[in-house]
């Protein structure tokens, strides 16, 4: 099977040319000016002065200039000295290897050389200069590389220049109109092969910035907590490099795997066969008892800056494995597509449709996947009205209210044939005056912990930056007001509680913390008008958990009120509702 990619449109080509040119000029120019050129000058000069000769020199003047910027002050040492070489007297002002370096505040190199030269001038002591024997007019005071400044230029030289070169490559492809030409779809690219390039680019981008910055903190006189803080980014970078390496190994294992579909474009509502030819190295994690394949439909939300995907349906099959002459295997499997299967790469309900053939490990996890070119039925793809709405329209779920029948209408508390799962974050406490549910507030606790990070950082900076300010100065400081606001938020989020009580006179919902308390009471009859509704979703890898909240109305119609925070799954919300209704009946005898 051979396919070709769609050619560039005029609008797409012009837009790509414009944005790639801007990125190439901005990042490439910045990387060249702030990274490559300073490093090239320094390394070239360091190599050149290796053969220069040391001679004594007299310091004529030494000055430390400062330039006050918007948020920092930079320094530059300026000096003049006299020396004798080859029988003649010369004067020079070059201090470091790079005469075009200018002023900076990286370390205390300028301050140290100014103090050293001033002391030698005041005491009348000579200093050592290094002179070019081939041209005695050329000399330098410090022939050593300033490693802190060199490390500072590395992110510009590596990351910025790399981004500029990547943008230039995109510009060239758009200018030449290359669309990849005709591709051999029999040798398919796995998900590991497609993602390894993105992982490597992101890992190198992260490490190209975090590693040099961490080195600057560790080489300088930064406090210990600042060194620990920047070291976290180094650990993350090492983790990204490890992940990229593992993904590359996985891509190598499945390199050369051929995938063939019969028919070449599977149609919705019909069956199709798949044949995979795998090398021996691709069979390391396969189950010895059987080879498992899974056909899965994913919905990908790519409307924002990132992408979020969810698996909406899957069909798992056992593959028939036949050994080949090269030591590998050929797998065969047959799948049936639903009648309403949308086209791979199309859009449904604002999301992109992805059909994937997944190879499963012995533990049932997805190892790699391949795209499946599913096509709609001709009638649906030609624009005819769809027979049924999208079964996986996530937008329709947000406003949907699922009613929970009262106890006497739909269920019995003694019927334990299919018990509903009780959510772990709900604790039940029965007291003499009320039956109480306590909901764990894990999200608020995490928010409190995250808010403590800037509190600690800002407090540490203030504590180590200079003399202690008076109370009047602190009250007028925006920094301390920000810290105080964060501390109040930490106090609220760290002590926040959500409780629901069934009393003799009604249902009480209490939201409280050490900062405030709010209580609302509803009649017991509101437990006959319960319903649950989707509150939010949470994605972890390929799995998505829907969190539902329990609501109540005082009558069959009218405004509603939320009784619970988000509970994992609709069954958890129903279990909480049934427990509330049972608690009301248990306390009904007190009337």
N, C-alpha and C positions, 0 to 999 in steps of 0.2 A: 504494500500500500504506500503510495507516494502522495504527499500533500504539499501545498505551497502556501506561504503566508500572504496575507493581503498586502498590496503595495501601499506606499505612503500616499496619503491624500495631501493636497496643496496646503490646507490649513494646518494639518498635523506637522508637515515638514517645516513650514514657516515658524510655527510655535516652538518646535524643537530646536530649530536653528537659533532663534532669539534667546531662549532660556539657556541653552548650552553655551552660547557665546558669552552671555553675561557671567555665567559661572566660571567659564574658562579664564576670562579676563580678570575677574575679581579674585578668585581663589588662586589661580595660577600666578597672577601678578603679585599677590600678597605673599605667596610661598617663595617666589623668586627673590623679591626685594627684602623680605624680613627673614628668610631662611637660607636659601641656597647661596646667594651672594655673600652674606656675612660668613657663613661656614667655609665657602671656597676661599675667601680672602684669608681667613685665619689659618686654615690648613696649609695653604700655599706658603704663607709667611713662616709658619712653624717649620715646614720642610726646608725652606730656604736658609733660615738662620742657624741650622745645625752646624754649619762650617764657619760661622762667624767667630771672631776672636774677641776675648775679653780684655778691655783696657780701662784704666781709671779715668774718671771724669769729675769735673768740678760743677756743682749745682749752682746755677746763676739765679734761678727763681723757681718758685713752686706756688701754685694757686689752686684752690678747690672751688670751682664754680657750681652753683646750684640753680636749678630751674624748677619753679613751683608750678605744678600742674593742677588740674581740677581735683584730683584725689590722691596725688603722691608727689614726691620731690625726687628729681634725678640729679646725679652728681657727675662731674667730669674733672679729672686732674689735668692741669696744664703746667708744663715745666719747660725750662731751658737749661741746657748743660753744655759744658765745653770739654773737649777731649783732644788728645794729640794722637795722630795715626799717620804712619808713613812719612814722618818728619814734618807734618803740617798740622796746624790747629784748626779744628772744626767746631761748629755749634749745631745743635739739633734740638728738636722738641718732641720727638717721637717717644712715647712711653710704652705702649703695648704693641702687640703684633698687628692689630687692625687699626691703621691711622684714621679710618673713616668711621670708627665705631660710635663716636659721639658720647653723649651722657646716658647714664642708666642708673638704676637702683638695685641691680642684681648683686647681692653680697656687699662686701665692704672693700672691694679692691681699690676703688678710687681713694677712699679715706686712708687706707693703709699706705698707699704709695705717696700720698700727700704728706702724711706724718713722717714717713721715712726720709723723703727728700727735704722737707723743712728742717728736720733734725740735723741732717748732714750739712745743709747750708749754714745753719746757725753755729754749728761746731767747727765748721771749716774742714770737714772730713770728706774724702772722695767717695764716689759711688762707682760701681762697676757697670759699664755699658758694653754692648756687644756690637762690633763693627764689622762691616763687610770688607774683607781684605781686597776684593776686586774693585770696590768703590768705597773708599773711606768716608765719603760724605754720608753714607747710609749707616744708621745705627739704631739701636733699640735698647731701652732700659730693661724691659721684662720679656725675655724670649720664651716664656712658658705659655701654654694654652690656658685661657680662663675657662675651666671646665663648666662652671656654673652658667656662664653666658652661652657657652656652646650648647649645653643642654636646653637652655631657654629657646634657642633657635631651631631645635629639632622638630617640634610640632609644626612649625611653619614650613620647614623644608620637606617633611615627610607627608603630613596630613594635607596641608593646603595645596602643595604641589600635586599630590596624588589626586585630590578632587579636581583640580584644574586639568590634569591629563585625562581623567575619566570624562569630564565634560567635553574636552577637545575630541575624544574618540567618538562620543555621541554626535558632536557637530559634524565630524567627517562622514559618519554613516548617514546622517540625514542629508548632507550635501550631495553625497554620491547616490542617494536613493536606494541604498542596499536594504533589502527586506528579508535577507536570509536565503533567498532563492528557493529551490526545490529541496525539500527535506525527505529523507527516507524514514518514514514513520514506523517501519518494522523494528529498527533499532531505537527503542524509546528511551527517553531520559526519565530517570526516576525522580521522586521528590527529593531524595538526598542530593542528587546531582544538581538539581535546580536551586536548592537552598544553600549549598556549600559556598557559592560565590558571595551571596549576601552576608552569610555569617563571617566569612573571612574579611570582607570589606568593613563590616561593622566592628569586628574584633580589632583589626589593625587601626581603624580610626580611633577607637576607645583607648587602646594601648599607646598609640602615638601621642596622645595628649596626656593621659593619666600617668604614665611611667615617667616622662621627663618632669612633670610638675611635682610628683612625689619625690623624685631625686632632689629637686631644688629645696623642698621642705626639709628633707633629711640632711642635706649638706649645709643648710643654714642654721641659724640659731632659733628655730621655731620651737614653741613649747611642745611637750610630749603629747598632749591631747591632739594638737594639730597634725603631728606626725602619724598618730594612730588613725585620725580621720582620713587623711589622704591615702593611707595604706589600704583602707577598705576598697578604694577604687582600683588599686593594684590587684587585690585579690579578685575583684570582679573581672578585671582584664584577663587574669590567668584562667579564670573559669570560662570566659568567652573563647580564648584560644584553645582550651581543651575541647570545648563543644565543637568548634570549627574543625579541629583535627579529627574528632570522632565522626563528624558528618562526612569528612573527606574519605575516611576509611570505609564508611558505609557506601559512599558513592563508588569507590573503587571496587568493592565486592560485587556490586550489581552492574558495573560497567559492561557494556556489550550484551546485556539481556535484551532479547527480542520479544515483542508482544504482538500477537496477531489476533484480530477480532473477525469472526465470521457470523454475519456479514461485516464488512469493514466499518460501516456506520450503523450501529444497533438502533433499531426503531422502537419507540414507545409501544407498550402492549405486546411486544413480541419477545421471543427468546433469542439468545445469541450464545456462541461459544467463544472461548478464549484459550489461546495457547501461548505459553511462556517457555522460552528456552533459556535456562539458567546455567551459569558456570558452576563448577564445584565450590568455589569460594563463597558463592551466594547462598549455600545450603547450610551454613554453620549453625544458625539458630532455628532451623526448621524442626517441627515436631517429628520425632522418629515414627510415631504411630500413624501419621497422616499429614498431608499438606493442606493448609487451610487458606482459602481466598475469601475476600469479602468485597462485595460491590456496595458502595455507600454513596449517598447523595448528601452534599454539604451545601449550606447556604452561607455565603461570604458577604459580610457587610463591609464594603470598601468606600463608604460615603465620607468617612473622616480621614484624618491624617494617617491612621493605621488601619488594620483589617482585623475583623473578628469573625470567626467561623463557628458554625454549629452543625452537628450531624443530625439530619432529620429522619433518615431511614437507611437501613442497611440489610443486606441479604448475604448470609454466609454459606459457603459451599465447601465440601471436601474435594480437593483436586486429585485427579488420577495422575500419578507420577510414573514416567518411563525413563530409564537411564539411557544416556547417549554414549557415543564412542569416545567423547572427550572427557568423560568422568562427571559430566553434569547431568541434568535432568530436564525433561520436557513435561510440563504440567498442562492438563486439560481440565476445563470446568465449563458448566453450562448455567446460565442465569436467565431469569425471566424479568423483564422490565414492567413496571406498572403502566397502565393505560394512559395515565396523566403525566408521565415522565416528561419533564421539560428538557429543552436542548442544553447540552453542555456548553457553558460559556454564556448562555442567555441570562435574562434577568426576570425574576419573579418577586413581586411584593417589595421592590426596592433593593433586592439582594442578588448577587451573582450566583449562578448555579454551577456547581462543580460535581461531576461524576468521577469517582476514583475507584480503581481496582487496587485493593490493599493486600499485601502479603503479610500474613500474621506469623508471629513467633510461636514457640511452644507454649508460652504463657498467655497467648491471646492478644498481645500488644501488636500495634502496627509497626512493621519494620520499614517498609518503603511502600510507595503507592505510584500508580500510573494513571494518567488521564484516560477517560473512556469517552469517545466521541459520540455520545448519545444524541439522537435526533428525535424531535417530536413527530407525531403522525402528520402526514401531509396536510390534512384538513385543518389541524390546529395551527401549524406553522404558516398556512396560507392566509391567516387572519380571521378565520371563522370564530364565532363566539365559543368560549370554552364551556363544556358541559357542566363543570362544577368549579367553584372557587378554589383558589390555591389552598391545599390542605395544610401547608406549613407557613401561612401568612402570620408572621410574628406580630404585625401591627394589629390584627384582629383580636389577639389575645389580651392586649393591654386593657381594653375597656369591657371585656367579657366578664359578667357576674355569674358565678356558679352557685345557685341556691342550695342550701343545706336544709333538708326537711326536718321538722320538729321530731321529737322522740317518738311520739305516738303515731307518726305518719309513715315513717320509712325504715326504721331500724329498731333493734332491741339491744339493750346494754348487755343482756346475757348471751347474745348470739356471738360466739367467739370463733365461728368457722373461718372468718377471714379478718383477723385483727389488723387494725390500721397501725402503721409505725408511729411510735411516740417520739416527737423531736427531742434530741439530746439537750437542747438549750432551754428546755422548759422544766422547771422544778415545781412540784405541787406540795403545798404546806396546808394542812387542815388544822384550824384553830376552833375554839369554842364559839366565836362570834362570826366566823367567815371561813370559806373555802378559798384558798389563794393560789394563784399561779404566779411564778416569778420567771421572767424571761431574761436570759443571759444577754448582756449588751457587749458582745465581743468587738463589734465594729467601733463602738465608742471607746473601748479600752485601747484599741490599736491607734485610734486618732489621738488619744491622750499621750501615748508613748511617742508617736511621731512628732507631736507638738513640743515635746520635751527636748528634741534634738536642737532646734534653733534656740531654745531657752538656754541650754547648756553652752552652745557655741557663742552666743551673744554675751552671756555672763562671763565666760572665760576670756573673750576678747577684751571686755571692759575691765576685768580684774588684772590682766597682765599688760594692758596698754599704757598705764601711767598711774599717777597719784589718784587716790580715792577722792571722788567728788563729794561735796557736801549735800545734805538733804535738799536744800533749795535748788542747787544745780541739777540734782537728779530729777526733781519734779518738773523741771523745765526741759528735760532731755527727751526727745522722741524715742530714743533707744530704750530707755527705761519704761516709758509708757507702753511700747510694744511688748517688752518682756512681761510687764504686769498683765496686759491683755491675754497673752499666751498662757500665763499661769492661771488666770481665771478660767480660761477654756479647759486647761488640763484638769483643774479641780472639778469642773462641771462634768467633763467627759469621763473622768476616772471614777466618779461616784454616781453616775446616772443609773437609774433603776426604772424598770417597767413592770408594774404589777397589776394583776386583774383579780378582783375578789367577788365572790358570789355571797351576798349577805341576805338576811331575811327580808330586807326592804328594797333590794335592788342589786344591780351589778355595778361595781365601782372600778374605774380605771384610774390608776395613779402613775403619773410621770414625775419623778422627783430626783433631785441631786442635792448636794450640800449648798448649792447656789439658789435653787428655787424648787417649788413644789406645786403641781397642778393636779387637781382631782375632779373627776366628772362621774356622776351617778346616773344610771339608766334603769328603767323599770325591768322587772324580771320577764315581762312579756316580750321584750326585745330579743330574747333568746329563741323565740319562735320564728324570727325573721333574720336568720343569719345567712351570710353568703361569703364566699372568698373570691379574691381577685388577684391577678398577677401584680406584684409590686415592683420587682426588679429581677434581673438575671445576673448570674455570676459564671464566668468562664474560667476553666482551669485546663489548659491544654486543649484537647479536642472535646472535652465534656463541658456541658452547660447545665447549670442548676437553676431552675425557676423558683423564686421565692414568692409565696403567696401570703397575703394578709387577710385576717378574718375581720369582717365588717358586720354591723348590726343596724337594724332600723326599728324604731318604736312601733311602726305600723307596717302594713304590707307595702305601702308606697310612701315616699317622702325622703327627706335627707338621711344620709347614713353617717356612721362614725366608725373609725377604725379602732378595733379592740386590741390587736396584737401587732408586734413588729413583723418583719418578713420571716416566714417559716419555710424550710426547704421542702418543696413539693406540695401539690394540692392535698395529698393524703395527710400531711401533717396538720394542715389547717382544718381539715374535716375531723381529725382525731381530737384536736383542741376544742372544736365546737361541740362534739358529742360529750366530751368530759364536762364542759360547762353546763350542758342540758341535764346531764346526770346529777351534777352537784346541786342544781336547782331542785330536782325532785327529791334528793336526799334531805334537803332542808325544808321541804314543803310541809312536813309534819309539824313544824313549829308554829304554824299559823292557827 
